[in-house]
């Protein structure tokens, strides 16, 4: 249970750090690229598997790690933009509602059971993302306010699905740090290519404060993933229970951070959305 608690706290801090990027005017992309360099190094330090770098492309989990690397750098950027433009609570709800995507994948690809409770939970999740993105209680949500939360919802769900499948199917317990390192390394390569392209066109720049914030983001980013995987491997804790506690707790804790430290103001629709988010997660994973 200690791994799960650590995962919740550290994952919530990631949203806070992204919000601080906006406050301290940190360039998101170079900080994210640096964050993956830090996470990569931590993975190598913690690795117990006797695998050399040259052997990594031959591992059965490499393709999954490569795709996850691309998704990580992309979704992390979307998470940062969502936290800055829409607020911590919106980013948290959009990211954590993604638990319905692996459920849907399981239903259609693996013929897992589906019932009324699960269907209701999925519908409530979609409504929750919509309501949590609202800026007014009287006017409908504009597409520009819904775009990034929806992208975060879809991207996070894709990561959860592929991460769980690859880890369960191909990754032995001792290879988890190396698996994570490979994901972070691929994300770093994709991020460097994108950053260099923008830097050459003078659409991005590097400031020394970015180094600090890249490290500040990279350390919790690595441990949030390691603790979550260790929680999933804990005997006596089913994955549905882990994901329930993890996702609901992050939504609640991130909302507390938003209200307490950043004085974010939530309208009635936002509160309803957060409430539906918690209910939907409980329904989906308990059905």
N, C-alpha and C positions, 0 to 999 in steps of 0.2 A: 504493500500500500504506500510505502514511503516514496517509491519511484513515481507513482501516479500523482501524489501530492506535489512532488518536485516538478513534474511535467506541467501541471496546471499553473503553478506560480510562474515558472520560467516562460511558458508560452504566453501568458498574460502580459509579462514584461516586454515581450517583443512588440506588442501593439503600442505600449507606452513609449518605447524607444522610437518607433516610427512617428508618433505624435511629437516627440521632442525634436525630431528632424525638422519638422515644420516650424517649431518655435525658434530654433537656433539656426535656421536657414542652411541646413546641411543638404548638399546635393545628394539625392537619393541613390542614383545609379552607381557612382564610384564607391559610396559607402557600402552598398550591397555587394559589389564586386570584392572589396576588401574583406567583408564579412565572411565570404566563402573561402578566401585564402586562410583566414583564422580557423574556421570550422574544419577545413581540410587538414591543417596541421594538428589540431586536437584529435582528429580521427586516427591519424597515423600514430600519435603518441599512445593512444589507448588500445591500439590493435594488438591482439594476441595471436592472430592467424599468421602462419608461416607462408605468406604470399608476397612475392616480390612485385614491384610495379610492372615489370615485363609480363608477369603472369595474369595481371588483372583482366586484359581483354579476352582471355581464354576462360574466365569464370562464367558459370551458367547464369549468374545474376548481372553480368555486365550490361547487356542490352537494356534491361530494366533500369539500371542505375544511370545509363546514358540518357534515356528518355526523361527520367525523373530530374536529372540535372537541368535539362531545358525547362521543364515545368517549374522547378524551384526558382530559377532566376526570373522567369516570367511572372509567376504568381507572387513572388516576394515584392516585385515592383508594383504590381497591382494592389497588394496589401498596403504598401506604403502610401500610395496615392489615395486609396480609400480611407485610411486612417486620417490623412491630412485634409482631404476634401469633405468627407462625410462624417468624420468623427470616430472615436474609439469604439463606441457601442455598435455602430453600424458595421464597421469592419469585423468586429468580433462575431456578430450575428451572422453576417454573410459567409464568413469563413467556417464557422462551426455548424451551420445548417447543412453544409456539404455532406454531412453524414448520410443524408438520404440518397446520395448518388451511388455509393457502394451497395446500398440496400437494393436500389433499382437494378444495378448491374447483376447482383446475385439472383434477382427474380427472373430476369430475362435470359441470362447466360447459363446459370447453374440450376435453374428450376427450383429455386428456393420458394418456400411458402409465402403466400400473400393473403392478408385478410383485411377486413374492414378497418381495424385499428391502424394497421400499417399504412393503408391508403389515406386515411384521415391525417395521419402524422405527416406524410409527404406533402399533402395539400396545405396543411398548416405551416409547414416550413417555407413553402413558396410565398405564402401570404405574409409570413414574418419578415422575409427579406424585403418585400415591397413596403410594408408599413414602417419598418425600422429606417428606411431610406427617406421617409417623408420629411419635408421641411415646413409643412403647414398642415393644420388640422382641417382646413376648409377646402384647399385646392388639391387636385390630384398630383401624384408624384411625376415630376418631369423626367424624361428619358435620360438627360444628362446626369441627373442625380442617381439614377438606377443602374447606369451602364457599368461602372466599376464594381459596385456590390455584386452584380450578377456575374461579372467576369471572375471575381474572387470566389464566388459560390461554385461556379463550374470548375475553375482551376483547382481549388482546394479539394473538391470531390474527386477529381481525376488523380491527384496526388495520393489521397488516402487509399483509393482503389488499387492503384498500381503498386504503391509501397507495401500494402498488406499482402497482396498476391505474390510479389517477388520475394519478400522476406519469408513468408510462410512456405513457399514452394522451393526456393533455391538457396536461401541463406542459412548456414548453420550458425549456432549461437556464438561461437568464437569468432566468426567472420563479420559480425554486425558492425564493429567500428570501421573495418576496411570497406564494407559495403557503403556505409555513410560517407566515408572519406571519398570514395569514388563518385558518389552523387554530388558532393560538394565540389570535387575537382572538375567534374563536367560542367557544373553550374558556373564555376569560376572561368572556365575556358569560353563558354558562351557569353558570359558577362564581359570579359576582356575584349572579345571581338566587337561586341556592340559598343562598348565604351570607346575603344580606339577609333571606330568608324565615326562616332559623334565628335571625338576630340579632334580628329583630322579636319572635320568640317566646322570646327570651332563652335560646336553646339554644346560642348561640355567642358568643364575645367576641373582642376584638382586643387583643393585647399588643404592645409595641414590639419585643420580640425576634422576633416573627413577621415583621417587616419585613426583618430581617437574614437570616432563614432562607428567606424567599421569594426574595430576591435570590440567595442561595447555591444555591438549587435552580434558579432560572430560567436562569442563565447556562449551566451544563452541560446543562440540558434542551434549550436551543436548539441548542447545538453538537453534541450527540449525534445529533440529527436531521439537521443539515446535513452533518456528516461522513459519516453513513451514506448519505445520498442521493448525495454526491459519490463515495463509494466505489463505489456501484452504477453510476455514470456513467463510471467509469474504464475506459479501453480496455484490453482484455486480461484483465479480471477479470469472469468470468461471475457472474451473480447468485447461482447456487447455491454458488459458492465463497465469495462475500462473506458470505452468510447462514451458511454452515457455520462459517467462521473466527470471525465475529462472535458467533454464539450460543454455540458451544462455549467460546470464550475468556471470555465474560462469566460463564458458569456456573462455570468454573474460578477466575477472578480474584475473583468475589464470594465464593466459598467460602473462598478464601485470606484475604480481608478479614475474613470472619465468624470464622474460627478465630484469626487473628493479633491482631485489634484488639478484638473483642467477646467472645472466649472462648466462643463458642457451642459447645455439645457436641452432636455428631452421633452418633446410635445406629447400629447396624449397618444397619438398614433405610434410614436416610438416605444412608449411603455407597453402598449398592447402588442406591438411586434416582438419585443423582448420576451414578454410573457408567453406568447404563442411559440416563440423559438424554443423555450425551455420545455413546454408541453410537447411540442412536436418531436424533439429529440427523445424524450422519455417514451412516447408512443411508438416511434419507429424501431428503437432498439429493444423494446420489451415485447413487441408483437410476436 
